């Protein structure tokens, strides 16, 4: 079987497909990990307008693996040869592996979310209010249900949100009703609050203050406005960095078959926030 490294000399080529991608710290984190793992290779971000063409390039250029981010996590599934069981159940792919013969899709987001939540709270028997209806929402729903929790979806896209709620057998609520929502943990799975729009929040401050636990899948900035408000209100906050590093480490396990340097990966991400100029 031909691997991406064999086809590209002795260099492993990895990529990030998304739109936007400029704010992502994945290249910094993964390139450092490859270096520490002793793997000759490079992880390259691509701003994608034509996903089908981009996936064709993965085959043609023998790219070993791809991280798939907003807004392509669901669309990419139809372009792959095989889908992992978990990704199939979730209905979303954030990782593509190319073994030289076929492209296989995985979802590592749910493992990242699961690990981040379990590091701060018990999931079983708790109620989670999820803001969003995209691929990360699907991963969060899967993590919650795999661990015995309950969920409510809140989304501006009525049609998509209701369909997702029906698929996962949970409730859907309009953003207009967030003032009445109750639960144990609030999770933002949208890009609202991401750099450069750091003062935005997916829900009102009043809503945030009713939750004992608040998680934001956004990791840039390190502490979003949502988490700042939650912390000030006394809630336990869960940074998107925890999810981001965990899902990235799982990606490297899939692409390389090796154990990645997780602590060093997290250190690289945190260092980028201490020195913003190095994020570029």
N, C-alpha and C positions, 0 to 999 in steps of 0.2 A: 504493500500500500504506500502511495506517495504522500508524504506530508508537505505542509507549506514550506518547511525549512529546506527540504530536499529540492523542491521545485525552484526555490529562490536562492540558489547557492547554499549557504549555510546560515541564512538569515531568516528569522521568523517575522513575517509582516502581519501586524494586527491593525485594526481600524475601528474608528468610531463613526457611525452614521447617524445623523440627526439634523434638525433644523429648528433652533440654532444649536451651535456647538461651541461657540467662542468662549462661553462662560465655564465650560467643563474643565475639571481638574483631572479627568481620567487619563489624559496623555501623560501628565506629570507623574501620577501615581503608578501607572502601569509601566512606564519606561524605567522608573527607578526600580520597580520590582524585577523586571527582566534583567537589569544590571546585577542586582543582588543575587539573583538565581543563576547567574552565569550563562544566560541565554543571549546569544547574539541576535538582535532583532530590534524592531521599532514599532511603536504604536502611534498611528497617525489619525488625526481628526479630519473628517470630510463633511462639509456643508452640503447636504443632499437635497436636490430638487426632484430628481427622477430616481425613485427607489428601485424600480425594476432594472434600470440601467446600472445602478450601483451594485446590485446583487449579481448582475451579469459580470461586472468587473471582478468581483470576488472569485468567481470561477476562472475567468480568463487570466487573472494576475496571480492566482494561487495564493490569495490572502488566507492565512491560517485561521483567523477568527475575527469576529466583528462584535462590537457592542452596539446595540440598537437603542436609541433613545427617542424622545418626543420629536415628531408625532407618529413614528413608524412601528411601534411595538405590536400592533394588531395587524396592520397591512402587510408586514413582512412575512407573516405565516404562510400565505398563499404562494410565496415565491420560493419556498424551501422544499427539500426532498423528504424530510422526516422531522417530526416534532416529538420532543421528549414528553413523557406522560404528564409530568407536573405542568409543563407549559401548555399542553393540550387541555388540561383541566382548567387552567387559569384563563386560557384564551388570549395569551399575550406572550411575546418572545422578546427578550432583551439581549440574548446572546446567540451568536451563530458560530458553529464550528465547521470547518472545512477539512475533511480527511483526504481530499484529493479525488474522491469518487462521488461524494454527496455532501450536501449542506444540511446540517441538523440544527434545529432551533431548541433553545433551552430558556428557562426563566430562573434567574438567580435573584431577582428582586424580592421574591417572597421569603427566601432564606435570610436575606439581609434585614427585612422588616421583622421577621420572626425573632431573630437574634437580638435586634435592637429593643424590641418590646419586652422580651423575656429578661433582658438585662436590668429592667427597671420595674416590672410589674408581673402579676399573674394574669394570663389571658383567659383561662377557663372561667366561665360564668360571668364575665364582664361584658358590658355593652360598649361598642365602638361606633362612633359617628365618623364616617369617611367622607371627606369633601373631594368630589371629583367623579369621573366616570370613565377614565382612560385606562391604559395598560398598568400603571402603578396602582390604581384603585383595585384592579382585578387581583394583582399580587397581594395587596393588603387584605382583601377579602379572603383569599385562599389561606393566608397565614393565620388569620383570626379563626376561621372555621376549622382548620387542621388542629387547632389547639383548644377547641371547645368554647370559643367566644361567640357573641352575637353582634350583628352589624346593622347599621342604618346608613343608606347612601344619600348624600345631598349633592345635587348637581344642577347647574344652569341649563344643561342640555336635557330637557324633559324626556325626549324619546330614547336617548341613549341610556340615561339614568334608570328609567323604568324598565327597559329591556335587561339591563344588568341586574337590577333588583330581582326580576323574575327568574333570571338564570341562576342566581345564587340563593333564591328563596329568602329574600330579606326585604325590609321596608325601603321605600324611597320617599324622600321629602323634598319639597321645593326650597330654594334658598330663602324664600320669603318666610318660611316657618322655622328658621334656625333659632329664633328667639324663644321658641317653645320646646326645642329639643333637649333631651336629658340623656346622659350616658356617663360612663366612667372615663373614657379616653377619646379625645378628638384627634383625628389624623388628617393632615392636609396632604393630598396626593396630587395636587395641581402645581403648576409652576409659579403660582401667584406668590410674590415676595422674593423671587429670584433676582439676582443681580441682572440688570441695573435698577429694577423697580423695587428697591429694598423697603420702601415705606408702605407697600400695599399688604393687605391682609385678605384671606379668603372669606372670613366671617367677621362680625363686629366684635369689639373688645368685650362687650357685655356677654356675648355668647361664650367667648373663650374662658371667662372667669367662672363659668359653671362646671368646668371639668377639672378633675383631680390630676389627670395625666394628659399631656398634649405632645404630639409628635408631628414633626414637619419633615416630609420627604425631601424638601429643598435643603441643600447643604451649602449653598453659596448665596448669601453670607452664612457664616458659621452659626450665628444666632439670628434668625429671622425676626421680623417685627412680631409675628405670631408668638414665637417662643419668648420674646422679651415681655410681652403682655402677660403670658401664662406664668412665667417665673415671678413677676411682680405680684401676681395674684396668689402665689403660694403653691402653684401646681408643680408636679414633677415633670420636667421637660425632657424630651428625647430628640436629640439632634439628628438631622439627616446624614451627618458624617458617619455615624455608626452603621446605618444601613448601606451607605455608599461604599465604605471600605469592605464590609462583609460580602456584598454582592460582587464587588470587583475581585476579591480573593477567590470566590467560587468560580468566576470566569477563568481566572488563571489556572485553576485546577483542571477545568475542562479542556482548555487549550494546550496545556503542557503536560498534564499528568503528574505534576510536581506540587509540593506544598509551598505556597507563597509566603513571603515575609510580612505577615499581617501587621505586626506592630510597626515595622518600618514604613509600610504603606500609609498607615494612619498618621505617623509622624510627618511624612512628606506633605500630606493634606493640611495638617494643622500648621506646619511651617509656612505654607503658602498664604494662610490667613494672617500670620504674623508679619509677613512681608508681601503686601498686595502687589507690588511691582513684579514679583516673581511668578504671579499667576498668569501673566500674559505670555 
